[in-house]
Amino acid sequence: MKKVFLYLTFFIFLLIPINVNSQTLREGITNYYIDATVLENGDLHIKELFVLNGEFNGFERIINYINPYAPGFDGSINSFRGSDIYNADDIELLSIKNINIDENVNFDYLYHDGDKFYLVSGANLGDYGKYTVAKRYNGYVYRIYNPSRGKKRGFYIEYILKKLAISHADIAEIGWNLFSDELTEYVNNFEMIINIPNNQNELRVWGHGPLNGYTEIINKNKIRYVINELNKETAIDIRFVFDKDVIKTSKTTNVMALDKILEVEKEWAEEANYQRQMKGAEAGELEGYNNGYQDGYNDQEYDDSIKNADEWNEDFLNAYQEKYVEAYKRGYDDGHNQLIKERRIAIILNVLNVAWLLFLGWLINFIYQKYDKEYASSFKGKYYRDFPKPYGPEIVGYLFRRKITNNDLSASILNLIAKKEIIFEKLEKNDYLLKRNTEKEVRENLSEAEKYLINWLFARIGKDGTVKIKDIQNEAKRNYDGFLTSYNNWKDMAKEEAIKEDFFESHANVKVLSVLYSILGFCLALFAYLFPTEILLTTLVFLGSIASFIYFLSITKRTKKGNEDYRRWLGLKNFLKDFGRFETRDLPHIHLWEKYLVYAVVFGCAKKLAKTMKIKFAEMQAAGYTPMDAMFDIHYINMITNFNTTINNSINNAMSSKVAAESRSSSSGGFGGGFSGGGGSFGGGGGGGRF
């Protein structure tokens, strides 16, 4: 029963929550600021500062100034939807810099000093303070080398769009594509200020792009343009009209343009507002149903007052409000009905959890008493000084662990030495020579595993009936695959011989059915977590299923014969572990000591026993207890530890070499407000991204 509680305690410890504090920042441009000023010659003077986060070597800013596919301007309304009149003549680059930024970065950082970058014909990744320029059919690509390994960088670029403004017969106009679909970075916050010096009367502005953007006329000389969360590859543009007298020289059309522009923008605004209404209706439907469902599911009072409406404009709110109330009622009813349904299921699951736990308690007790608890043994003592049965050490190892281990191989070789089937000689540098004893007059009956072991040592590893300990080490390194094959063959033969001794009972069907019951409890707990069940009860089922699963897999019971043998061999193990506590005169005859060391290897106490035997042997010689004809080779004691370590290391090294070899693999290389939809109607555009 102790095993069950140990498993349960272990899994409770594993389930103790560990707090992990992690904060993820979306990679992209955190802030994008633009200051644009209309010049009296019709040029647009632009200053940009954008803050890039993450890892990069720099930024490739693409600036287009023409749309080569735009139709020619003919003065019609369609021409004001997009035509070649909105193209600029060229771009004049003034400056590229790095501006140091911090967490307080804002629009004013545009005017900070920074490191000036220099034009080069070519640069390498990782370079700083350089940029290259490439001409395109519709603009330029500025490749700015400003590397970072996880820190934010402020990129500053200043340039002039030549001849962008248009002088009509009644007003002046600029239509400007800020970005086309070539911006490959997400922008968290985009803000632009447009300055129109000396403007006194007319000023209207329209923004086109995502519906969450807006424009604002601050005064007759200043426009503000804002977008929060601009997705990558999203086209945005701006159109604004102002006094004709502001510009002295520029493109002219002699067309009365304002009414036509207003008609185009009205059409675009109606389309955008319709999209807002649809979005408002969708949002109202979604928010209303979700809020109603949550209130009903959480057994809250009915409340259909408007919640969570984004205050964009009146059209959005009206559509939102209309759908919200209707959807809230439907959601509330669905949520409340779901709550009732889940409560009923939870009651059933609670009953099943209790029943599962009660039956588990009975099942564990039944399994333990009948299939895990060992039979009573007739041997009640703590120590057993003799060898209970003529089992080889590998058989005793199986009796204790139900498997054959590396130590059992070492002990089996030492047992052959103790039987005088193998003799050994001490060589230099902790090496020993093993010889097949061909002069032994009486041969003992060797097991098939022992015969295989002798053949492996002297016919495959050694030659001429001899083998050195270092030969075994070298074989494990040089021919690890063959070494492990022979080792596993010996293990299989030893295991077959141990199984024939009938040490353990077999109850495979009981184990399978018990494990299936644990799996049933695990599935029951996972399903119960989905419903408002008693959390403590469900957790007990969850933990109990895991602990019982491991326990049921580990159940094993020796036969009556197996347990009788085990208790006596356990007594011998206790005796060998406490060998030093006995008075020298009370110890068994010295001719048994050599064999004690063999089984001490199996029990894992050979090093301690060898040290104790050296002391006791010296005491016996000093006290005269040792007969002169008692031949006890002290070199044998010294060999035990070295030999066992060598065999274990050889097997482990062979296994490591095999794993390493198998894991290798090949490699190869108007007046402000919300945006109208769309974007990208005019000349220019561009974008860019990190490299």
Secondary structure as GFF3:
##gff-version 3
##sequence-region A 1 691
A	DSSP	alpha_helix	2	14	.	.	.	ID=ss1
A	DSSP	beta_strand	29	38	.	.	.	ID=ss2
A	DSSP	beta_strand	44	52	.	.	.	ID=ss3
A	DSSP	beta_strand	55	64	.	.	.	ID=ss4
A	DSSP	three_ten_helix	77	81	.	.	.	ID=ss5
A	DSSP	three_ten_helix	84	86	.	.	.	ID=ss6
A	DSSP	beta_strand	90	99	.	.	.	ID=ss7
A	DSSP	three_ten_helix	107	111	.	.	.	ID=ss8
A	DSSP	beta_strand	115	116	.	.	.	ID=ss9
A	DSSP	beta_strand	118	119	.	.	.	ID=ss10
A	DSSP	beta_strand	130	135	.	.	.	ID=ss11
A	DSSP	beta_strand	139	149	.	.	.	ID=ss12
A	DSSP	beta_strand	153	162	.	.	.	ID=ss13
A	DSSP	beta_strand	166	167	.	.	.	ID=ss14
A	DSSP	beta_strand	172	179	.	.	.	ID=ss15
A	DSSP	beta_strand	182	183	.	.	.	ID=ss16
A	DSSP	beta_strand	187	195	.	.	.	ID=ss17
A	DSSP	beta_strand	203	208	.	.	.	ID=ss18
A	DSSP	beta_strand	214	219	.	.	.	ID=ss19
A	DSSP	beta_strand	222	230	.	.	.	ID=ss20
A	DSSP	beta_strand	236	242	.	.	.	ID=ss21
A	DSSP	three_ten_helix	244	246	.	.	.	ID=ss22
A	DSSP	beta_strand	251	252	.	.	.	ID=ss23
A	DSSP	alpha_helix	258	297	.	.	.	ID=ss24
A	DSSP	alpha_helix	314	367	.	.	.	ID=ss25
A	DSSP	pi_helix	368	372	.	.	.	ID=ss26
A	DSSP	alpha_helix	393	401	.	.	.	ID=ss27
A	DSSP	alpha_helix	406	418	.	.	.	ID=ss28
A	DSSP	beta_strand	422	426	.	.	.	ID=ss29
A	DSSP	beta_strand	432	436	.	.	.	ID=ss30
A	DSSP	alpha_helix	448	455	.	.	.	ID=ss31
A	DSSP	pi_helix	456	461	.	.	.	ID=ss32
A	DSSP	beta_strand	466	468	.	.	.	ID=ss33
A	DSSP	alpha_helix	469	478	.	.	.	ID=ss34
A	DSSP	alpha_helix	480	499	.	.	.	ID=ss35
A	DSSP	alpha_helix	508	528	.	.	.	ID=ss36
A	DSSP	alpha_helix	535	554	.	.	.	ID=ss37
A	DSSP	alpha_helix	560	577	.	.	.	ID=ss38
A	DSSP	three_ten_helix	579	581	.	.	.	ID=ss39
A	DSSP	three_ten_helix	584	586	.	.	.	ID=ss40
A	DSSP	three_ten_helix	590	592	.	.	.	ID=ss41
A	DSSP	alpha_helix	593	603	.	.	.	ID=ss42
A	DSSP	alpha_helix	606	623	.	.	.	ID=ss43
A	DSSP	alpha_helix	634	663	.	.	.	ID=ss44
A	DSSP	beta_strand	673	674	.	.	.	ID=ss45
A	DSSP	beta_strand	685	690	.	.	.	ID=ss46
###
